[in-house]
């Protein structure tokens, strides 16, 4: 369900954000200001939104659903009350919200999300984040999936299944839906870069190619390092990445077949929290055995690098990578893989602080409209908190945005 974009004429990461902040602006208006960089009117025209109406109200509709994603209401009546007192939104009756969200093509907000990610401001922000990670000069992209439980049954209409198939429902105990995501990660910040949605319990691996297509159109991510877990193990994929401009780091299955070609080095190392390769439940320095090898993987006929780290319980953690030993030492490789946990934090934040499971809509189109608007809201807050730093990370930033929504920037923080 991702939308493809042309990489031509995209801004470079050298573009700076020269916006002037007025402290008397409302927090909500400042948050929404990034949306003004996207031509939502053209997107509305492309997806025939408001074709039969002089006032299609797409921008206000999106802003309303974005706010609902950031500050979930317990009912549509409560949502309507919010729009009455919200200085940044026009009043939207609950029936109107349901009508628009269920009927308008969800792909319009998918397009809006990806155009937002290509704004000069976010290119600049990703460039700044990369420079802060001094020992890493390339972008790291994590890929993962998470299940979203549904609080109400969702109708899957013929627009998704085709005219020759029966309309059916995804019920609340039927596995929900699966959100597959690619995210730029650097240890402190993360940006979703691509997303697809499938029915629950769908295997992650086939979605990788779609997410890879989404990432390839970013001008500042022309040579990335992919990190993913064993769910994406596919030897043909490993070989394809090896022969591209990209690299990857993943975990190997313990029973994977390979032929040892050469042991590059074997040593003891002290793993500290600053390097990111320590056990999650310990902040103490510890000594581990590390082995760096060159192997031929099964029947692929291709050589890869295998790094083995002795775990505290005596088991071995095996990493497979295409990263050259001349450029990345074994601990660097392990630390890069550890950055993958940022996408797990992203999923946790989406579930705990945003309306990403308790949807108001009963149609699949409406659910997807709400879901991608919530992702837009997440991107807006991530950008906002870089412009207006808040201690406590993303969770605190979302809380502060809710609290100061209709107040001026000089009161924020």
N, C-alpha and C positions, 0 to 999 in steps of 0.2 A: 504493500500500500504506500510505498514511497514514491515521490515524484522526482523525475529526472530534470536536471538543469544543465544548461550550456555553461561551460567554464570560461568562455570568452568574455572579455571585458569585465572580469571580476576585479575588485580593488585589491591592492597588495596590502600586506601587513604593515607597510610603512605609513599608511594613511593614519593621521592622528585625529583624535576627537577634540574638536575645537569649540564644542558647545559651551555657551555661557550659562551658568547655573544661577537662577534667581532664587534667593532664599525665601521669597514670599510665595513661590509657586507651591501648589499642593503636592504632597507626596504622590498621590495617584496620578496627577498630571505629568509629573516627572517620570514616573514608571511607564506610563503610556507613551511618552514622547518618542521612544525608540520605534514604536509602531508607525509613527509619522514618516519614518524613513522608507517605509514599504508602500508601494502603490496599491493599496487595497481596492481602489476603484477599478483598476484594470483587472485585478484578480476576480472581482465580483462580475465584471463583464464577461470574462473568459468562461466562467462557470454559470453564466446566465442567471445570476442572482439579481432579483428585482427586474426581470425582463418585462413583466407586466405591471410594473408599478413605478411611478415617478420617484418615489423615495424607497430605496431598497434597504437603507439603514444598516448596511453590512458592518461598518466600522463600530457603531454603537453596539450592535449585536455581539461582535467578537469581544469587545471590551467587557461586556456584561458576563459572557461565559468565562473570560479570563479571570475576572474578579471572583466568580463563583469557584473556579479551580483553586484560587489562592486562599479564599475564605469561604469554605463550604457552608451552605445553608441546610437546615434540617428539613426544609420543605420549600416548594415553589412559592408559597405565600410569603415566607420569610425572605426569599430572594427578591420578590417584587417590592417588599418594604425597603430593602437595601437600595434599590434603584431610585426610590422616592427621595431618600435623604442623601444620596451620593451626588456630590457636586460635579463629578466628572462624567456622569452617565445621565442619559435621558430615561424617564420612567418607562419601564417595560412590564406590562401586565403578565401574570404567570401563564395565561393561555397563549399569549403572543410568544413568549419564550419557548414554550413547548412546540408551537407551530413552526417557528423559524428553525429551531435546532433539529427537529426531526425531518424537516422537508428540504433544507438547504444542503447541497452537495458537500459532504465532509472534506472532499479533496481540495476545496477552496482554502480551508484553514491549514491543510497539509502544505499547500503551496505557500501560504503566508508564513508559516513557520520556517520553511527553508529559505525563502527570500529574506526573512529576518536574520537568519544565521549568516547571510552573505552581506550584511550591511557593513560599511566601513568601520563603524564603531566596534563591532564584534571581531572583525579582522584585526583591528588595532589591539583589542583586549587580549586576543589569543597570542599576538606577538609579544606583548608585555609579559604575559604569563610564561611564555617559553624562555625569555631572557632571565626570568627570576630563578628558573631551574638550571643553575649554572653548569652542572655536569652533563646536561642533556641538551643536544643541539637539534634534535629532530622531534617531530610530533609523535606522541604515543596515543593510539586509538584502541580502546577496549570494546569488545563485543560481548554481549550477554543477553539473557532473556529473563523475564519474571512473569509469574502468573498473577493476573488481576481477578480477584473474586467479584462476582456480581451480586448486588443486593436485591435485584429484581430480574425477572426473565426478560430476555431481549429477543425481539422478532427479527429473523433474518429473511429479508424479502427477496423478490426475484431479481432485484438489481444486483444482488451479490451471488445468487445461486443460478441465475439464468431462467429463461422462460420455460424450459423443459423440465425443471426440477421443482419440487414442492417447497413452499414456504415452511419454515420450521422455527422453533424457539431454542435459544440457549438458556436453559433454566439455571437457577441459583446453585444447584448442586451438580451441574454438568461440566465442571472444570473451568468455567469462566472464559476469559480470553488471555492470550499470551502477547505481551509487549516485548518485541525484539528491538534492541537499540545498539547503535554505535556511538561512542562518546569520546571526545578528546579529554584526556586525563593528564595531569602533571603533578599530582601529589597533593595539591591544595585546592585546585579548581577543576571543574569539569563542564563540558558543553555537550549536550546531545547533538549529534551531527546527522543522524539518520534514524528512522524508526519504521517498523512494519508491525502489523497486528494480525494475528491468526487466532483460530479457535484454541482453547486451552489444551494442554498436553501435546501440542505440536512440537516436533523435534526442531531444535534450534538450527542445525547445520544448513538446511536448504536456504535459510534466510540470509546467510552470510553474503552471498553474491549480490543480493539486493542492497544490503547495507554498504558493501564495498563500492557499489556504483554511486551511492549517495556521497560517500566520502571523497571519491575521486574528483568531484567537481569543485572542491575547495582549493583555491589557488595557493593557499599557504600550507597545504598538506599534500605536497607532491611526492614526498618520500617519507612515508610513515612507518612506524613500528607497530604491528598489530599484536595485541595480547588477548588471548582467549583461553577458556578452560577446555577440558577434554570433550565436552559436548560438540566441539567443532573439529574434532580429529577426523581428517580426511587427507590421505596421503597425496592425492592428486592436487588438492588445494595447497599443501605444503610446497609441492614442486612448482606450482604456478607462481606462488609468492616469491620463491627463490629466484625465479627467472624474470621477475619484475623489478621495479625500482624500490620496492618495499621490502621489509623484513618482518619476522614474527618471532614471538616467544610464547611457548605453551608448555603444558605439562604432558609428559609421556605416560602412557599406560605401563604398568610394571611388567606386563607380559608382552610388550611390543618386541617384534623380531627385528634384529639389526646385526650388522657385522662390525666389530670394532676394528678401525683402521689404524688409529694412533691415539695414545694418551698424550695430550699436550702438556699437562702439568697436574700435579697432585700436591695439595698443601693444606695446612690448617689456617683458619682465619677466625678472627674475632668479629662476630656479627653484632652491630650496635643498632639501637633504635633509629639513629639518624640515617642509616643506610636503608632502612625499610625492609630488611630481610629477616628480622628477628621473630620469634614466636609472638603471636598477638597477645598472649596472656603474661608476657614477661617483658620488663623494661631493662633487664640486666644484660650486661655484655656476656656472651658465651662463646666458647670455642667449638668450631665444627670442622669436619673433614670435607674438603671440596675436591672434586675430580673433574677435569676438563678434557673432553674426548672428541675425536673426529670419527664419525660412524657412517656406514652406508645403511640406509633405512629399508628393511625388508626387500621387496622386489622392485623398488623404484629405480634402483641403479644410481640414485642421487646421494651425494654426501651432505650431511648435516652436522651440526655441533650438538653434543650432548653434555650437559653439566649436571653433576650429581652432588647433592648436598645431604649430608647425614642429618637426619632429624633428631630431636632430643630423645624420642622413644626408640631410637636405634634403626628405624626405617629410613629408606633413602627416598628423597624427593628428586625426580628426574625431570630436567628441563630440556626441551628441544628448541633449537633456534637456528636462524640463518645469519645472525649477527657475527661479523668477523672477529676472530680473537685478537687481531691486530688493533682493532678499534674499541672493543668492549671486553673488559676483563670479566671473569665469571661472576663476581659480585655485582657488577653493573647489570649483567643480564638478569640476575635474580631480583635486583631492585626494580628493574623495568617491569618484570612480571608482577611484582608487588603493587605497582601502580594500578593494576586491574581492579583492585579492591575499591577504587573510586567509583566505578560504575555500580557496584553493589551498594555503596553509600547513596548514590543517585537514586536508585530504586527505593531504598529505605526512606529517603526524604520525600519522594513522590507519594509513597503510601501513607506515611505518618502525618504529613503536613499539607498535602494537596488533595483535592477531590478527584482522585484517580481510580476509585472503585465504586463509590456510592453515587452513581449517575442518576440524574433525574429522568433521562430519556428511556423509552421502552423499545425504540427501534435501533438496529445496529448502526444506521447512519447517524442517529442522534448521539449514540454512545461515542462513536469515533469523533464526532464534532466536539463533544465535551472533552474527550481525552486529549486531542491535539491542542485544544485551547489551554488545557492545563499545562501541557509542555511549553506552550508559548509563555504562559505565566511564569514558569520556572526559569526560562531563559531571561525574561525581563528582570526578575529579581536578582539573578546571578549577575547581570550587567549592572543593575542598580546598586548592589552592595559593593561593587568595585568603585563606583563613583562616589558613594557615601558609605565608607567603611563602618561595619558594625562588629563588635566583638562577639564571638560565639558562633561564627560560621553561618551557613545557609539557614539552619533552623531558626536561629535568632533573628536573621534578616527577615524571614517570612513573618515571624511574630511581630516584629517592629512595623513592617509594612501594613499589616492588619490594624495594629493599634493606632498608627498615625495616618491612616489612609486619607482622611478628609482634613488633615492638618498641614500646616506649612512646613517646608523643608528645614527652617531654622529651629523647629521644635523636635526634629527627628534625631534619633540616636540614643 
